[in-house]
Amino acid sequence: MAILDDPGLFGRQWAASYDRTDNPDPADAVEFLAGLAGGGPALELAIGSGRVALPLAARGVAVEGIEAAPEMVALMRAKPGGADVPVLVADMADVGVEGPYPLAYLVFNTLFNLTGAGRQEDCFRNVARVLAPGGAFVIEAFVPDPADFDRDEQVVVRSVTEDAVTVRVHQYDREAQTFVRQTITFTDGGVRLKPFGMHYRWPEQIDELAAAAGLRLEARYAGWRREPFGPDSRDHVSVYRKPLTEPGTRGT
Ligand SMILES: C[S@@+](CC[C@H](N)C(=O)[O-])C[C@H]1O[C@@H](n2cnc3c(N)ncnc32)[C@H](O)[C@@H]1O
């Protein structure tokens, strides 16, 4: 379905309101990532408006980014320090940069924005290519909750005011592990649709993507403060490592 395979869609739909929405405070993520960045540079896939990259750079870590939506990059460029972060405007699954990077990261569930067939696999394989030996790839994502899609559909009321009603309507494909969401705003002036799609995976399935790319799960937490991950965790922060030596070569 075309809606699910359009890297620029998010930026076109959401850039205008992205930095006004209730996004998480990046402080804990920045602390966590700074501890893995070594001498840098760090690579953020889907860098967006720099929510994480800019405070990480302000801590002295050189950060580079890949981002599909020029509208999102423009938001970052307008912020202090945002003009100094090198960004490749491209599909992150291709990882069209050279490296090597001691740290790459993909946060805020954005791995699941890769909805095309084989694109999450491509992403892991290409990140593994540009990681330095011993480098880390950090993923932050939600743990899918079957209660959300028990009838293959879900309607969530986002806001009701005197002037407008916003609802989110999801249609799930459980076999494909995808959903299409429309965020619909009704006002006196008309109806606004904002489409969005995801290909969600359980943490163990992400581990399989990583393993196929030669990356090993080093640690999994329930959040950026290294909260223990357990069966009830709704989110995870997972750290994958590239071996210090390529398979088949002799390590020291
Ligand atoms: C939820 S935002 C996250 C932005 C930023 N990482 C953050 O944490 O605030 C998702 C971002 O992913 C970008 N994106 C979605 N699909 C992409 C793709 N295939 N390649 C590169 N960027 C993509 C969107 O344009 C958007 O900027």
The ligand as an ORCA input file, in Angstrom:
! r2SCAN-3c Opt
* xyz 0 1
  C       9.097     10.583     15.115
  S      10.214     11.508     14.136
  C      11.711     11.309     15.053
  C      12.715     12.395     14.798
  C      13.882     12.404     15.770
  N      14.685     11.201     15.645
  C      13.374     12.542     17.191
  O      13.611     11.644     17.996
  O      12.735     13.548     17.492
  C      10.449     10.438     12.757
  C      11.399     10.992     11.712
  O      11.729      9.953     10.806
  C      11.827     10.491      9.509
  N      11.724      9.374      8.589
  C      10.673      8.550      8.402
  N      10.972      7.608      7.505
  C      12.267      7.837      7.122
  C      13.162      7.196      6.228
  N      12.790      6.110      5.540
  N      14.405      7.694      6.090
  C      14.792      8.789      6.784
  N      13.987      9.441      7.643
  C      12.738      8.969      7.812
  C      10.683     11.469      9.486
  O      10.772     12.393      8.426
  C      10.830     12.096     10.861
  O      11.721     13.183     10.836
*
